[in-house]
Amino acid sequence: MNARTRTLLLILGFVAFSLGSFVWFIATWDPAKEEPVVHIPPPLNESLT
């Protein structure tokens, strides 16, 4: 196995691991257990500006 093949296999393994972990994260994500990350502030009262 030459260096080029080994490098391509390493890159392919990394991509497969990244995609697999992303799919696992989405498949096991339960929004009921998580706090929202983004909190939308209440609108500003126009009379204050």
C-alpha atoms as an extended CHARMM CRD file, in Angstrom:
* protein
*
        49  EXT
         1         1  MET       CA              0.0000000000        0.0000000000        0.0000000000  PROA      1               0.0000000000
         2         2  ASN       CA              1.6200000000        3.2200000000       -1.1080000000  PROA      2               0.0000000000
         3         3  ALA       CA              1.4210000000        6.5880000000        0.6500000000  PROA      3               0.0000000000
         4         4  ARG       CA             -1.2450000000        7.9490000000       -1.6740000000  PROA      4               0.0000000000
         5         5  THR       CA             -3.6230000000        5.0460000000       -1.0280000000  PROA      5               0.0000000000
         6         6  ARG       CA             -3.0010000000        5.2480000000        2.7080000000  PROA      6               0.0000000000
         7         7  THR       CA             -3.7380000000        9.0040000000        2.7040000000  PROA      7               0.0000000000
         8         8  LEU       CA             -6.9510000000        8.5400000000        0.7370000000  PROA      8               0.0000000000
         9         9  LEU       CA             -8.0880000000        5.7830000000        3.1020000000  PROA      9               0.0000000000
        10        10  LEU       CA             -7.3240000000        8.0080000000        6.0850000000  PROA      10              0.0000000000
        11        11  ILE       CA             -9.3500000000       10.8600000000        4.5760000000  PROA      11              0.0000000000
        12        12  LEU       CA            -12.2110000000        8.4980000000        3.7250000000  PROA      12              0.0000000000
        13        13  GLY       CA            -12.1700000000        7.1260000000        7.2670000000  PROA      13              0.0000000000
        14        14  PHE       CA            -12.3200000000       10.6260000000        8.7220000000  PROA      14              0.0000000000
        15        15  VAL       CA            -15.2380000000       11.6070000000        6.4780000000  PROA      15              0.0000000000
        16        16  ALA       CA            -17.0890000000        8.3880000000        7.3300000000  PROA      16              0.0000000000
        17        17  PHE       CA            -16.5310000000        8.9800000000       11.0490000000  PROA      17              0.0000000000
        18        18  SER       CA            -17.6940000000       12.6090000000       10.7940000000  PROA      18              0.0000000000
        19        19  LEU       CA            -20.8430000000       11.7280000000        8.8710000000  PROA      19              0.0000000000
        20        20  GLY       CA            -21.5840000000        8.7910000000       11.1560000000  PROA      20              0.0000000000
        21        21  SER       CA            -21.2770000000       10.8600000000       14.3060000000  PROA      21              0.0000000000
        22        22  PHE       CA            -23.5090000000       13.5690000000       12.7980000000  PROA      22              0.0000000000
        23        23  VAL       CA            -26.1770000000       11.0130000000       11.8710000000  PROA      23              0.0000000000
        24        24  TRP       CA            -25.9420000000        9.4830000000       15.3720000000  PROA      24              0.0000000000
        25        25  PHE       CA            -26.3310000000       12.9410000000       16.9450000000  PROA      25              0.0000000000
        26        26  ILE       CA            -29.4290000000       13.7240000000       14.8780000000  PROA      26              0.0000000000
        27        27  ALA       CA            -30.9540000000       10.2650000000       15.4210000000  PROA      27              0.0000000000
        28        28  THR       CA            -30.5640000000       10.3890000000       19.2100000000  PROA      28              0.0000000000
        29        29  TRP       CA            -31.3750000000       14.0700000000       19.7440000000  PROA      29              0.0000000000
        30        30  ASP       CA            -34.3730000000       14.6650000000       22.0060000000  PROA      30              0.0000000000
        31        31  PRO       CA            -35.5020000000       18.3110000000       21.9030000000  PROA      31              0.0000000000
        32        32  ALA       CA            -37.6340000000       17.8220000000       25.0450000000  PROA      32              0.0000000000
        33        33  LYS       CA            -34.4700000000       17.2250000000       27.1050000000  PROA      33              0.0000000000
        34        34  GLU       CA            -32.4940000000       20.1920000000       25.7900000000  PROA      34              0.0000000000
        35        35  GLU       CA            -32.7070000000       23.8360000000       26.7510000000  PROA      35              0.0000000000
        36        36  PRO       CA            -33.0640000000       26.1740000000       23.7830000000  PROA      36              0.0000000000
        37        37  VAL       CA            -29.7530000000       27.6790000000       22.7420000000  PROA      37              0.0000000000
        38        38  VAL       CA            -31.2130000000       30.8620000000       21.2950000000  PROA      38              0.0000000000
        39        39  HSD       CA            -33.3450000000       33.0860000000       23.4460000000  PROA      39              0.0000000000
        40        40  ILE       CA            -35.3000000000       35.7000000000       21.5230000000  PROA      40              0.0000000000
        41        41  PRO       CA            -35.5600000000       38.9060000000       23.5480000000  PROA      41              0.0000000000
        42        42  PRO       CA            -38.9580000000       40.5710000000       23.8350000000  PROA      42              0.0000000000
        43        43  PRO       CA            -39.5830000000       43.3440000000       21.3010000000  PROA      43              0.0000000000
        44        44  LEU       CA            -38.6020000000       46.8260000000       22.3530000000  PROA      44              0.0000000000
        45        45  ASN       CA            -41.3800000000       49.2260000000       23.1500000000  PROA      45              0.0000000000
        46        46  GLU       CA            -41.3130000000       51.9530000000       20.4910000000  PROA      46              0.0000000000
        47        47  SER       CA            -42.3280000000       54.6260000000       22.9930000000  PROA      47              0.0000000000
        48        48  LEU       CA            -39.0080000000       54.1260000000       24.8100000000  PROA      48              0.0000000000
        49        49  THR       CA            -36.9180000000       55.0020000000       21.7410000000  PROA      49              0.0000000000
